């Protein structure tokens, strides 16, 4: 028989019911108590006891249904054993566990929210109790376990529910005091902990469980510290958990949830769900001592506990204006200290979260926990701590899409580590402590790769070995190695005649062509250093470079001489026809450089606006190729393109990659490099084997190859460099060409000689969209990722990337202060190493994989959320009609918005785009504006030219089909939406969020609507009624609705009183603020 008498639920139960509906496939609010019993256990008696417990406690027989105005709780008078107990016959323990744990209660349909599952396998009774969190908490779990296994023990509990006690509380002065406290406590903008995405494993659950223990001397130290400072273990360990996350993430301000029982606040409370989660704000100062930090934090927690009656739902509604459906806007990590009536030999928590290696004995009955390591998680991170007789059992529940297994292990290890070192030395500053050595990366062990060989040594050997091989082709011009080196030798003698000597810096300015290569070789052959200048550089930059190197002589293309004659004493124009007629005038042996002599200086942009010259020696370049040999196997059979400006260091790889091995270098004319169609045809015609591209340029090249069905039979490797790679953008290539061509991602920096890392990509990498994977360092280089205090970080955490090894430049020319700032010496692993500070953000995602995250000074934040623009670009690129996507930001008067530029291959409208990406991206990552373009224009270094891109693009507007407002309410809402969204025309049935709305703008809508319709709606209503027509209908119903005649289950007087109190409370509730 089903009860027809409805009771109003507690705020926490209402919130849980709502979240359960939003995350309809998740089991995050279900509790599983799983253990094994000996075969001789009286299972029949156990089942009967279990039924007695349920039928003696009405809360355990509750189910929930919505009424017109509130969620109501109904109580079934009695459950039969068939409704509760489920007998299983699986013959495999793992299959039994998986079958039970993947079951899910449906709060909208189910009447029984507690089940007992039993199976017998291998002389063991396997028991799993499933119970929904909406009717239970850890206190109830302990009660059930004790009642099942303690003999002749009868318990009686108050029958008062949390919802009844909350009715009285919200009419009290204490309620208003608590509201005021939390508004003040959270008035500064607090954010959740920023966690980077992780590629989750394929399994039935969204999360995993990590485990560790604190025992022995550390357990004693914690207990003694608590006694000495009057800080409870719960408050101490929760702070150390927060401190650990601060040090790992580098985020000094965030909120963390603290789970607290309501039973102390409401002593008359009976069994059932009685938990509140308090958002504890943390603000860490790196210079503050541990003891001061813990003392200050303890007071903050104690203050929060004094105001712990206010339900989290009310705190969120009052203090968190920025809302996202289905997620808590205040915190995403939580700490739960399990408080029990007594300590046990093993932890009861292990029955929920898996074995820690100990069984639990209750009245001579041994409960052996299962080995459980997967779970559906409510929070990104939840630490559960339970004190046992000789220590603490620690469990870390984490969502796999943000925390990997290796990262979770690092969190646990460092939690134990900081518990140890911080309490041993509490007077030291937080920033002084490093991370536990056994959890940090160990990749900084470059192999010795020093060489005395120079580029000229190697080039001369190759020219002697392959004199008649074709070295260069440019349009109709082609040169063999013999011809090329004769020209270079003759030009070198000319330079010597002008007074050029070993070590001189010679500026070169050429458009792509054979003269450029001859000039480079000639400079190197007379022991000098070439300084490339792109003809597209403005006069001011050219002047800065020439002034910096104090240039006297320069090799300049004939068409550019007028620009340089006022700036140089000697402007030398290589005349290849004339040089070919000259005969050698002697040996250049005496001018040959040493391996430590500079080969080139490439100037890069400086933060002050003044370019800085990076000094690279012969040894740097030679070892770049010797250390890459095993990966690429370059040979005289290879055909390379010189696609990039010779003032961009990618050209060093292209030029010498061909000429050092006797291969052919195809110089790409500038206009062809700007045309993807012509360039793709050139690659096919020249039978190119090694292609080097920035990801943006390759996207255009790939699209052209696919469209024109080019076979590219000779192409064997594509090397990416110069900018972050969006893996998803490679899928069209893989779908067409498979993995026949090796795609290699190589992260590099001018200051570390072109390339630092090597990663061979696969189609699976792109399908999993695993970030920007850059692999591991070349053999003679090392990479370490460190936090802002110079401590190497554990796997999974982002920091600045430092590079060590043979590729490091000598420094910046004429910039000793900048060189000292960027090239540092630091003791690591017992050795003092020279490191280059890259300014790039990265993380190790395993011991063999680095994930590149972009420039540190270019990190994008939107309303407190750190945004990875590459993530958005990847999702947009997956849309069939989108060939390429580029996302950037734009500042407005009050916000920062996201703008997406799309290169499309088929018609697509605004709503289709938003609908495609909304399933994969949170609303704060959905661009507010979309632009369509026919091309993605590039700069001279083949990176996106933002100004031109914006100028040539067309803004895509939402489709408007129904724009005639039919009521005064629709007119009012339409006017507000037009103002806030910046749109002249709006479809009355279009979703607010598909037209560029977000949680920031929805608050502005709420504030304006509240002026027109005071106390008629909540912010959450705007998430439910997301177009003008439905929202207008909702508001009209609110003002005109007549009392309904009850046709369904009746409400009690007590329930109706509670509903009225809630309505009154909402009318008294303070305005949401923008803090």
KAHUFEN-V221928 format. One record per backbone hydrogen bond with DSSP energy under -1.0 kcal/mol. NH is the residue of the N-H (numbers start at 1). CO is the residue of the C=O. Records with the same first field share a line. If there is no record, write none. Layout:
# KAHUFEN-V221928
NH->CO, CO
This chain:
# KAHUFEN-V221928
6->1050
7->73
9->71
14->10
15->11
16->12
17->13
18->14
19->15
20->16
21->17
22->18
23->19
26->23
30->27
31->131
33->129
34->351
35->127
36->368
37->125
41->38
43->41
46->42
47->43
48->44
49->45
50->46
51->47
52->48
53->49
54->50
55->51
56->52
57->54
60->57
61->58
62->59
63->74
65->72
67->70
72->65
73->7
74->63
76->61
85->81
86->116
88->118
96->92
97->93
98->94
99->95
100->96
101->97
102->98
103->100
109->106
110->106
115->130
116->84
117->128
118->86
119->126
121->124
124->121
125->37
126->119
127->35
128->117
129->33
130->115
131->31
132->113
133->29
135->132
136->133
141->137
142->138
143->139
144->140
145->141
146->142
147->143
148->144
149->145
150->146
165->161
166->162
167->163
168->164
169->165
170->166
172->169
177->173
178->174
179->175
180->176
181->177
182->178
183->179
184->180
185->181
186->182
187->184
198->401
207->375
208->398
209->373
210->396
212->394
214->392
220->216
221->217
222->218
223->219
224->220
225->221
226->222
227->223
228->224
229->225
230->226
236->232
237->233
238->234
239->235
240->236
241->237
242->238
243->239
244->240
245->241
246->242
247->243
248->244
249->245
250->246
254->282
255->191
256->280
257->333
258->278
259->335
260->276
262->274
266->262
269->266
270->160
276->260
278->258
280->256
282->254
284->252
288->285
290->428
291->426
293->289
294->290
295->291
296->292
297->293
298->294
299->295
300->296
301->297
302->298
303->299
304->300
305->301
306->302
307->304
308->305
315->311
316->312
317->313
318->314
319->315
320->316
327->324
334->381
335->257
336->383
338->385
351->348
352->349
353->349
354->350
355->370
360->367
362->365
365->362
367->360
368->36
372->370
375->207
380->332
381->332
382->397
383->334
384->395
385->336
386->393
388->391
389->344
392->214
393->386
394->212
395->384
396->210
397->382
398->208
399->380
400->206
402->399
403->399
408->404
409->405
410->406
411->407
412->408
413->409
414->410
415->411
416->412
417->413
418->414
419->415
420->416
421->417
422->418
424->420
425->421
428->425
430->288
431->286
432->429
433->430
439->436
441->793
445->443
447->779
458->454
459->455
460->456
461->457
462->458
463->459
464->460
465->461
466->462
469->466
471->479
472->479
473->665
474->477
477->474
479->472
481->469
482->467
484->480
485->481
486->482
487->483
488->484
489->485
490->486
491->487
492->488
493->489
494->490
495->491
496->492
497->493
498->494
499->496
500->495
503->527
504->501
506->529
508->531
509->555
518->514
519->515
520->516
521->517
522->518
523->519
524->520
525->521
526->522
527->524
528->523
529->504
530->599
531->506
533->508
537->534
542->538
543->539
544->540
545->541
546->542
547->543
548->544
549->545
551->546
554->570
555->507
556->572
557->509
560->557
561->558
565->561
567->564
568->564
570->552
572->554
579->575
580->576
591->588
592->589
597->594
599->616
600->616
601->530
602->614
604->612
609->606
612->604
614->602
615->811
616->600
618->597
619->595
621->617
622->618
623->619
625->621
626->622
627->623
632->628
633->629
638->635
640->664
642->666
648->645
651->648
654->650
655->651
656->652
657->653
658->654
659->655
660->656
663->658
664->638
665->471
666->640
667->473
668->642
673->669
675->672
679->675
680->676
681->677
682->678
683->679
684->680
685->681
686->682
688->683
689->639
690->639
691->717
693->719
698->694
699->695
700->696
701->697
702->698
703->699
704->700
705->701
706->702
707->703
708->704
710->705
716->689
717->689
718->742
719->691
720->744
721->693
729->726
730->727
731->728
734->730
735->731
736->732
737->733
738->734
740->737
742->716
744->718
745->759
746->720
752->749
753->750
755->753
756->747
757->747
758->776
759->745
761->743
766->762
767->763
768->764
770->765
774->850
776->758
778->756
781->778
782->804
784->802
786->800
787->791
790->787
793->785
795->439
796->844
797->794
799->842
800->786
801->840
802->784
803->836
804->782
806->780
808->805
809->751
810->615
813->613
815->812
819->815
820->816
821->817
822->818
823->819
824->835
826->833
828->831
831->828
833->826
835->824
836->803
837->822
838->801
841->854
842->799
843->851
845->849
846->849
849->846
851->843
852->772
853->841
856->839
858->855
859->856
862->865
865->862
867->860
871->868
872->868
873->869
874->870
875->871
876->872
877->873
879->876
882->879
883->903
884->903
886->901
888->899
890->897
892->895
897->890
899->888
900->929
901->886
902->931
903->884
905->881
913->909
914->910
915->911
916->912
917->913
918->914
920->917
921->917
925->922
926->923
928->898
929->898
931->900
932->954
933->902
939->943
942->939
945->937
946->944
949->945
950->946
951->947
952->948
954->932
956->930
971->967
972->968
973->969
974->970
975->971
976->972
977->973
978->974
979->975
980->976
981->977
982->978
988->962
990->987
992->1026
997->992
1002->998
1004->1000
1005->1001
1006->1002
1007->1003
1008->1004
1009->1005
1010->1006
1012->1008
1013->1009
1016->1013
1022->1019
1024->1020
1025->1021
1029->988
1031->1027
1032->1028
1033->1029
1034->1030
1035->1031
1036->1032
1037->1033
1038->1034
1039->1035
1040->1036
1041->1037
1052->6
1056->1052
1057->1053
1058->1054
1059->1055
1060->1056
1061->1057
1062->1058
1063->1059
1064->1060
1065->1061
1066->1062
1067->1063
1068->1064
1069->1065
